[in-house]
Amino acid sequence: IAGNKGSGKTYIGEYLEASNSNVIYHVLGIPFSKIREITSAQSDAREKFVPAWTYVLYTILSCIIVQQNRTGAQEFRNLLTDIYGDQLDVILQVFSSGKRSLFSKKLKQGFGLREEYSFFADEDTGRTKIDGVNLIYAYLFKKYYSSEPLYFLVDGLDEDIRRRLSEDQQNILLDLLA
């Protein structure tokens, strides 16, 4: 949905969420530097920020599923607990205003997840890195929402697009759209 400032784009997102139980509406600011920090791809790789964005969007959506006690909430909570430990309750309470909590530098090292997810771990280290966590999220979303899909509406991109972006920020934004 595109339109001038004040034309009602945000209202449409809020209305769709209120009137449809499988729509989740979220306002997102783009934390360019934090996305860069958790990206592990080579600097010249094409779409190198896509795994980081996938992780961030999946994590936000998982937090909402847990908060709203939607289908699969316990399994999503278990995964989030493995990743964030004691910090999970803080993230669940303030993730929309404290998005920085989602950007753990541990992502580059990987996480020690429960046995049921060992298939996604790196063979050498036994730790699950960002690509593996994204695969687990994709598995859980397919398991719980393949017959009743969720629609995740993201608002707030226009503010970032309006200002002058560096080439790196443009690439980060394009990878979000990808």
TARA-V8722 format. One record per backbone hydrogen bond with DSSP energy under -0.5 kcal/mol. NH is the residue of the N-H (numbers start at 0). CO is the residue of the C=O. E is the energy in kcal/mol with one decimal. If there is no record, write none. Layout:
BEGIN
NH_CO_E, NH_CO_E
END
This chain:
BEGIN
6_3_-1.9, 11_7_-2.1, 12_8_-1.9, 13_9_-2.5, 14_10_-2.9, 15_11_-2.7, 16_12_-2.0, 17_13_-2.4, 18_14_-2.1, 19_15_-0.7, 19_16_-0.6, 22_19_-1.7, 23_150_-3.5, 25_152_-2.5, 27_25_-0.6, 27_154_-3.5, 30_28_-0.9, 31_29_-1.6, 34_30_-2.2, 35_31_-2.0, 36_32_-1.8, 37_33_-1.6, 38_35_-0.9, 44_41_-1.7, 47_44_-0.9, 49_46_-1.1, 52_48_-2.4, 53_49_-2.9, 54_50_-2.4, 55_51_-2.4, 56_52_-2.9, 57_53_-2.6, 58_54_-2.5, 59_55_-2.5, 60_56_-2.5, 61_57_-2.6, 62_58_-2.5, 63_59_-2.0, 64_60_-2.3, 65_61_-2.4, 66_62_-3.0, 67_63_-2.6, 68_65_-1.1, 69_64_-2.4, 72_69_-1.9, 75_71_-2.3, 76_72_-2.6, 77_73_-2.4, 78_74_-2.0, 79_75_-2.7, 80_76_-2.6, 81_77_-2.1, 82_78_-1.9, 83_79_-3.2, 84_80_-2.5, 86_83_-2.1, 87_84_-1.7, 90_86_-2.4, 91_87_-2.9, 92_88_-1.5, 93_89_-2.2, 94_90_-2.0, 96_93_-0.9, 97_93_-3.0, 100_97_-2.2, 101_98_-2.1, 102_99_-1.7, 103_101_-1.1, 106_103_-1.9, 107_104_-1.3, 108_104_-0.6, 109_105_-2.9, 110_127_-2.4, 112_110_-1.0, 116_113_-2.0, 117_114_-2.2, 119_116_-1.8, 120_117_-1.5, 121_126_-2.9, 125_121_-2.6, 127_110_-3.2, 128_126_-0.6, 129_106_-0.7, 131_128_-0.5, 132_128_-2.5, 133_129_-2.5, 134_130_-1.7, 135_131_-2.1, 136_132_-2.7, 137_133_-2.6, 138_134_-2.4, 139_135_-2.6, 140_136_-2.9, 141_137_-2.3, 142_138_-2.6, 143_139_-2.5, 144_140_-2.5, 145_141_-1.0, 150_21_-3.0, 151_149_-0.5, 152_23_-3.0, 152_150_-0.7, 153_151_-0.5, 154_25_-2.4, 159_155_-0.7, 160_156_-2.1, 161_157_-1.9, 162_158_-0.8, 169_165_-2.5, 170_166_-2.2, 171_167_-2.2, 172_168_-2.5, 173_169_-2.7, 174_170_-2.2, 175_171_-1.6, 176_172_-2.2, 177_173_-2.2
END
